[in-house]
Amino acid sequence: MDIIINRDLFQDILGKVQGLTGRKSNLAITSCVFLKTTAEGFFIAVTNLETGYEGQFPATVQKEGAIAVNSKKLYEIVREYPGEEIRLHEIENYWIEIGHEKILFHIVGMNPEDFPESPHIGNIRYFEMPSLTLKNMIDRSVVIGPASDEKRAHITGVLLEKIADGNGGIRMVSTDGSRLSIVDHLFENPTEAVIGDGVLVPKRELVEVGKFLDDDGVVEVGLKDNHIVFKKKDETIIVRLLEGEFPDYTAIMNMMGGHEIRLNRQLFLNMLRRMSIVSSENYRSVVFHFTDGQLTINSTNPDIGESKEEMQIDFAGDAIEVAFNPRFFIDALSVIEEEDIVLRIRNAENPCFVQGAEDKSFLSVVMPMRI
């Protein structure tokens, strides 16, 4: 192989795949990128055996061939390389020469024939949606991440399903057992989604998918056996689905109601950040006091100290004293873009619901803690 590639293009591609090739694996070649010449330029593939990425891009091909080379080292070389183009030339015994006579690297590669094959995805039905919309849905779902030692599929995965009310849309539902997020997208054509009864997509892999989504254009989404496929013009990402059941979350939805409190998102977010300063892993909760016209938040940590802050709110009725993890609210507010948000709370035993004041496509549900 002997090929000349636009450096900026190559750097962008390699930068996005580092989260896939950087995983620890018993198969050493999964730390490599697979490169192969094509009639249009070059084909690139990476895999961590759970998620596979493939792309087709333009380049100047001087000699056909295929190579597998360490992804991290190749990315570091390309990132620091001067000039608009970079040359990759296979010498012998899978050694790769990168650069020209003034700046030259020799990197040992691996046999490209050992690179794992991607699942066959022919005869698949896709539906289209805006790339930015899918990116935002993923961001709002994976803000709830699983614990590192968590094994339950409904905690490590995000439920992707059709919206059951028949309006024609898809929904992502994510939980860690203490909170829940629900993100909806409605289609103009109700028949577009082909999700069926719902699938579980690994959160960790969805994070990687989000890195490839642009702020414009469309992305195609489809299912094939036990994989979900995300397809753009020149790139395809294939993710292995999780096996397991997502619990019925609709019972929690029925708890919505009670007091409806409208707040300025940024003021509330700043308040929560200040109150969380004295919290720690052992003392994570803060106490919310809802009284007539006022919200008071207290944070107490015997190892550090305490803090208290008040905010004027539109609240009337019996007082409510309830403890929450402030980090859960901070995470939810960080993915809401509206100026105002709405809290819905019934009592100290029921969860608190958080939504944008106008955009109802995202809902965060935070369970109370023991005081």
Secondary structure, 3 states (H helix, E strand, C coil): CEEEEEHHHHHHHHHHHHHHHCCCCCCHHHHEEEEEECCCEEEEEEECCCEEEEEEEECEEEECCEEEEEHHHHHHHHHHCCCCEEEEEECCCCEEEEECCCCEEEEECECHHHCCCCCCCCCCCEEEEEHHHHHHHHHHHHCCCCCCCCCCHHHHEEEEEECCCCCCEEEEEEECCCEEEEEEEECCCCCCCCCCCCEEEEHHHHHHHHHCCCCCCEEEEEEECCEEEEECCCEEEEEECECCCCCCCHHHHCCCCCEEEEEEHHHHHHHHHHHCCCCCCCCCCEEEEEECCEEEEEEEECCCEEEEEEEECCCCCCCEEEEECHHHHHHHHHCCCCCEEEEEECCCCCCEEEEECCCCCEEEEECCECC
